[in-house]
Amino acid sequence: MKTEETSIEGVIVHDLVSHIDDRGSFTEIYRETWLTGFKSVQWNIVTSKEDTLRGVHVHKDHYDYLMVLSGKMLLGLHDIRRDSPTIGTSQFLDLSAENRRTVSIPPGVCHGFYFPQAATHLYSVSTYFDPADDLGCKFDCPELNLSWPTKDPILSDRDRTADNYSQMLDKFYADANA
């Protein structure tokens, strides 16, 4: 397995190794030693139709760990952590069933998932769902500096009516300012 840092501190990509023989293949997708500060408490499988965009979301407390099982995903990332040397940095990562990569996303890194084709992805989180830890903004906020390949994706009602960037930041840092 090859591990690579991205341009956003704390976001780690693992290029997985498949062991292939006449029966098929075997691929390790997670080892506790691969990630520090992350303990999985829940796993989820999500299917998405072509031209779907999920997000952009950010979490105060929990890590995400994900991989694409079928299809393709364009993962958009944007760092809003005040204490991060990469604050304000944005990046896209291409994930697919063929490239067999996992990505860990720490708290404070915004993320959106765009599916140019139907896809299934698997993800784990380090805490159970808490609405106070599940914030977001509209995918096309210019402050994100993410040029998505679509202007009119399929969105959930929640993502369609999401906050703007500054409202999301206010909510993210509300406790820090109290």
N, C-alpha and C positions, 0 to 999 in steps of 0.2 A: 504494500500500500504506500502511495506517495501522498504526503501531506503538504499543502501549500497555503501560505498566508495570502490574503487578498489585499487590496489597497485600503481596506477598512480594518482597523485594528480589532482583533478578536473574532472576525469572521474567518472560519477555517474550512477549506475544501479538502476532502479526502478522495483521492482517485483510488477506487477499489480494485482489487485483483481478483479475477475469476479463475478458478481452477477447473479446466475443461477436460473431459474425457468422453468416451463413447456413450456414456449414460446421460450426459448433459453437463451441468456446471454447478459449482459451489462457490458462493461469494460471502465473505464476512461483511456485514454492513455496520456493525457497531461493536466496539470494545470499550469498556469503562476507562481504560488507560488512554484512549485517544483524546479525551476531552477533560479539561480541568474545570471545576466549578459547575459541572453539569451532572445531574442525576435524573434519569428519566423516571417519570411517574405515570405517564400515559402515552399510548401510541394510537394513531388515527390513520385511516386510509381515506383519501379524497379523490373523487373523480370530477373532471372538469370537461366541459364541451369546448370545441374549437372556438377561438376568439373570446375566451373568458379571461377576465382579470379579477383577481382576488386581492383586495387591499387598496391602498397601502395601510399597513398596520404596524404598530410598535407596542412593545411591552416594557413596563417598568421593572418587572421582577423575573420573568421567565425566559429561559433559553428555548430556541427551536432547533431541532435537528431533523433534516429531511433529505429525501432522495426521490427521484422519479422512477416509477416502476414500468410505466408504458407511456409512449408519446414524448412530448417535449415541453419544457418550461423555460421561460426567460425570467430569471429572478432579479428584480430590481432592489437595490440596497441603498440606504442613505443614513449616515451616522448623525445622531442628534445629541450624543453624550458630551456634556460640557467639559468633562475631564479627559476626553479622548484626544490624542494627538491627530486623529483623522476626522475631527468634527467637521461636518459640512461636506465630507467626501461622499460621492455617489458612484455606483458601479453596477453593471449588469453581469450576470453569470448565466451561461447556457448550460442547462441540465437536460439530460435525456436518458431514456432506458439504455441506449447504446453506450453512452460514456460512463455510466455507473460511477457517479460521484455522490458523495454526501456533503452537506453544508451545515455547519453549526452557526447560528445567529444569536449573539448575546443580547441581553436587554439594552434598550436604547438605540438599536439599529432598526430603522424602519425597513419594511420589506413588503414587496408586492409580487404576485405571481401571475405572469401572463402565459397563456397556453395557445400557441399558434396552431395547435392541433389537439384533438381529444387526448387526454392524458389521465393517468392515475399517479398520485404521489403518496408516499408514506411519510408521516412526520411524528416526532415525539416532542413532548414538552417537559419542562422541569418542575412545573407547578400545575395544579388543577385550575380549570377555568375560573377567572375572577373578572367580572366586568370592569372593575377599577384598574385592572392591569391590561386591558384590551382596548387600546386607543387607535385612532387612525385619522387619515386625512384623504381628501380627494386625490386620485391617482395622478391627475394632471396639474397639480400645484407646481408652479414654476420653481419654487424654492427647492423642490426635490432634485432638480437637475436630472430628471430621468425622461428621456425621449422614447416613449413607448412606440412600438411599431403600429399602433392603432389609435384612432381618435374616438372611436365609439364602440368599446368592447361590451360584452355581456357583463353586467355588474349586479351584485346583490342590492337590495333596497338600502341596506346599511351603508355599503360603499358608495352608492349613488348620492346619498344624503350626508356623507361624512363631513367632518369639519374642514375648515381650511387649515393651512400649515400653521399659522400663528395660534389658532385655537387649540390645535393638537399640542403644540409646545407648551401653552399655558397649562393644559391639563396634565401633561407629562411632568412638569416641574411644580405643580401646585403644592405638594407637600414640602418640597425643598424651600419654598418661599414663605411658608407659614411660620 
